Amino acid sequence: MTNTEIRPVGPEPARTRKSRGNRGTGQTRKASESTAAITIRTRGTRLLAVLFLAPTVVGIVVFTVVPIVGSVVLSLFQWDVIDDPRWAGAANYQEILTDATVLVSFRNTLVFMVLAVALQLLIALVLAIAVNGRMPKWLRSVFRSAFFFPLVLSAASISVVMKYLFNQDFGPVNWLLGTVGIPSVPWLTSERGAMAAVVLAYVWQQFGFSFLLFVGGLNNIPKEVHEAASLDGASGLRKHLAITLPLLSPTLLVASVVGIINALQVFEQPYVLTAGGPGDSTRTVVMVIYETAFEQLRFGEASAVGVLLFALIMAVTALQFRLSRRYVHYQ
């Protein structure tokens, strides 16, 4: 026979009810305090994030958003700094769209962009694959530093040196070509030669950035994938076309976007090397903006050209990201 506890039937004693009530109140108070602490921490985290982001946001607004808005507004006025601005509306845009020099500058800029970006990405990719191959670690570091070094130099100083190198009469480039029987090339005095010289000077300075991007992207590709392809009998070229390029496509997208944006804004190399000549064969859009604004004091027209260039950059970038949905493969 088991002993069973006999509990009195009836209302619960007041002391028991009070103790349970105190316990419930204590749990509620602890929960409220915990919620308040979480809220305080969340607010503190948000405030800290705002403080860290504020300098960047303020810099973007002051140095990017405000100038863009100011350029758009100024493009609707005629202003020469001396007199008061006069409302022009769309007249500035009509004028520049019928200006032969402006149209030629846009054509030159697009041609330069295609040649420079294609050559820059090709050279950077080939060198990155070569450096990422089998070689001592110290030698790999030397190549990385050497290829990146031109990027830290000023474009103007590089252009001055390149102007000497490409000189038709006493430049080292034509001297080297002469040693192998190639006649002197008028690099800076012919239309094709001038564009080639500007492209080569630009690529020599800029390819280091794409090179470092490709080196980082190649290091993220698993080696097992290439080893498996080698076991299947794939050649080196086949592995790069079927494995390296697809897995490197996100890095290629970044390098191409940055390269195109920079190429569309080229200024120093053609300005120092050829001054836009011969004729207008190397005159770029940014050169037209500079000449229209600071030499002719037509700031309204210059702002209109800048707005069109901004629209072109945005359109090309949007097209790149649109096409990336089909050609970019993420791991």
N, C-alpha and C positions, 0 to 999 in steps of 0.2 A: 504494500500500500504506500503510495507516494504522498509526500507532504505537499500540499498546495497552499500557496499564500492566499489568505483571505483578506481582500481589500474591502474596506467599508464602502458601501454604496451610498452616494450622496454628493453634495457639492464639495468641490475641492477646497482644501483649507486655504485661507487667505494668504498665509506665508508662502505656500507653494506657488500660488498664482503670482504673487509679487516677485518671487525670485525668477520665475520664467519671464515675467514682463521686463525685469531689469536686464535679463540675458538678451532678450530680443532688442531692447533699446540699445544695449552695448554693441550688438552686431550691426545694427543700423547706423550707429554713430561711426563705427570703424569703416563701414562701407562708404559713408559720406566723406570721411576724412581721406580715404584712399582715392575716391573719385576726384576730390579737390586737389590732391597732390598730383594726380595724373594730368589734370587740367593745367595746373601751374607749370609742370614740366613741359607740356605740349606748347603752351604759350611762350615759355622761355626758349624752346627749340626753334619755334617760328621766328621769334624776335632775333635770335642769333643768326638764322638763315637770311633774314632780311638785311641784317647788318653786313653780312659777308657779301651778299649780292648787290647791295646798294652802290658801291663804287663802280662795278661793271655796268649796271643798268644806267646810272647817271652818265657814265662815259659814252655809252651807246647813244643815249638820247641827245647829249650835248654835241657829240662829234659826228654822229651819223644821221639821226632822225631830223634834227633841227637843220643841218645843211641841206638835206634832201628836200625838205619842205620849203626852205628858203629859196633853193634853186628853182623849184617848180613855180613859186610865186614870182620870182624875179624874171622868169622866162616870159611872163605875160606883160612885162614893162620894157620900155626903152630907157637905158640909163648909161651915162658916160662918166659917172662919178662927179663931174663938175656941176651939171644941171640937175634939177629935181627929176625923179623918175616920172615918165609919162606912160599912161596906159596904152598898150599895143594889142592886147588880146592875142589872137592867133596869128597876127601878122609876122611875128618872129619865126614861127614854125613854117609859114608859107615861104618866107624869104630863104631860110636855110635849105628847105626841100627843093628849091629851084637853083641853089648855088652849086655850080659844078665842082668847086673845090671841096665842099662838104661831102658831096656824093662820092667823089673820088677817094676822100679820106676814109669813108666807111668801107668802100671796096678794098682799099689797101689794108685796112685793119682786119677785115675778114680773111683776106688771103694770108696775111701774116699770121693770124691765129691758127689757121689750118696747118700751115707749114711748121710753125714753131712748136705747137703743142704735139703734133704727130712725131716730129724729130725728138723733142724732149722726152716724151714717154718711151719711145723706142730705145734711145740711148740709155736712159735710166734703167729700163727693164733688163736690157742685155747686160749692163754692168752689174746690176744687183744679182742676177743669176750667176754671173761669173765670180763675183766676190763671195757669194754664199756657197760656192763649191768648196772643194778640198784645198785648203791652204792654211798656213800657220795663223794662229789667232792674232799675233802681233802684226802680221802683214795685212790681215783683214781690217784691223783698226787703222792702219796707215792709209789704206785705200778709202775708207769711209771718211776720214778727216780730210784727205786731199780732195775728194769729190764734193764735199760740203763746203770747203773753204771759200770758193768764189761767191757763194750766196751771202756771206757776211760782208763782202766788199760793196762799195757804192757802185751803182750802175754807171754813173758819170765817169768815175775813174777808170772803170773797165772799158768804157767806150772810147776814152782818150787813147788807151793802149791799143785797142783794136783798130783805131783809125791809123795808127802808125803801122801796125802789122799788115793791114790791107792796102797800104799805099801802093799805087801802081808803079811808081818809079823806083823807090828804094825800100819797099816793104819786104820783110822776111818771107811772107807767104808767096809772093811772086818769085822771089829768089829761089825758094825751094822748088816751086813748079818748074822754073827754068833749068834746074839741075837734072830733071828727068825729061827734058825736051818739050815741056808744055809752054806755049807762048804766054806772055804777060796778060793777065786778066784785068780789065778795068773795073775793079770791084766797086769803087765809090763814084765812078763817073758814067756808068751805064745803068739802065733801069733794072735789068735782071741782076746784075752784079751787086747793085746797091741793096736790093731786097735780100739777096743771099747773104751779104755781109751783116746786115741788121739781124737777120734770123740766127746766123751762127753766133754772133756776139750775145744775143739774148739767151739762146739755148745753153751756151757755155756757162753762163752765170746761174741759170734757173734749174738745170737738171738735177742739181744736188738735192733739192727738196724732194722731188719725186723718187730719186734714188733711195733716200732714207725710208720713205714710205714703203717702197717695194722690198727693201731689206727686212723691215719689220713684218710685212705680210708674208714673205717667204719663210721666215722663222716660225710663223704660226701654222704652216702647213705640216701635217703629221708626216714624218719620214717613212712610216709604215706604208703609206699609200704609194710612194715612189718605189719602195722596195718590192711591194707586191706587183707593181707594173713591170719592174725589171725581171722578176721571176716569170712573168707571162711573156717575156720577149719583146717588150716595147722599147723602141730606141729613145735616145735622149730627146730628139725633136718631138717625137710622138708623145712622150711624157709631158713635155712642157705645153703642147697644144691641147692635150686631152685632160690634163690634171692641173698643172700650174696655173694656166690662164683662168679656167673656171673658178678655182678656189681663190685666186687673187683678184677676181672681178670686183669685190667691194673696195679694195685698195685702189684698183684702176679707176673706179668711179670717183673716189675722193681726189685722186691725183689729176684726173681730167677736169673736174669741176674747178678746182683751184687754178690749174694751168690755164684754162680758157678765160676765167675771170681776170687773171693777171695779164694775159696776152691782149685782151681787148682794151686794157688800159696802158699799153706800152707807150712810153714817152722818151725816156732818157736816151736809149740806144739810137733811134732815128734822128733825134734832135742833135746829138753830139756828132754822130758819124756822118750824116748826110744833110742835116738841116731840112729834111723832107724831100730833097732832090735825088737825082736830077729831075727838074720839073716838079711834079707832084707825085712821083712814083713811090716815094716812101713816106709821104705825109699821112699821119695817123689822126684819128679823131681827137685824141687828147692834145695833140699839137695844134689842131684847129681851135680847140677851146682856149688854149693858152694864147695863141696869136690873136684871136678875136677879142678876148677879154683884156689882156695886158699890153698888147701892142696897138690895137685899134680902139680900145676903150668902148667896146660894144658888149656890155655885160649881159644885156637881155638876150641877144642872139647866142652868146656863148653859153648861157644857162639853158637855152632851148636845145642846143647841141648836146649838152650834158644830160638833159632829161631823156633825149632819144637814145643816148648811149646806155643810160641806166635801164631803159626799157628793153634794149637789145640784150643786155647782160641777163636780166631777169627772164626774158623769153628763152634764151639759149640754155640757161640753167634749168628752167622748168622742163624743157624738152629732154635734157639729159636725164633728169629724175624720172620722167615719163618712160623713156626707153629703158631705164635701168630695171624696171619691173620684169622685163623679158630677158635681159642679158646678164643681170647680176645674180649670182648664186651665193646664198649665205649658207655656211656650214650648219 
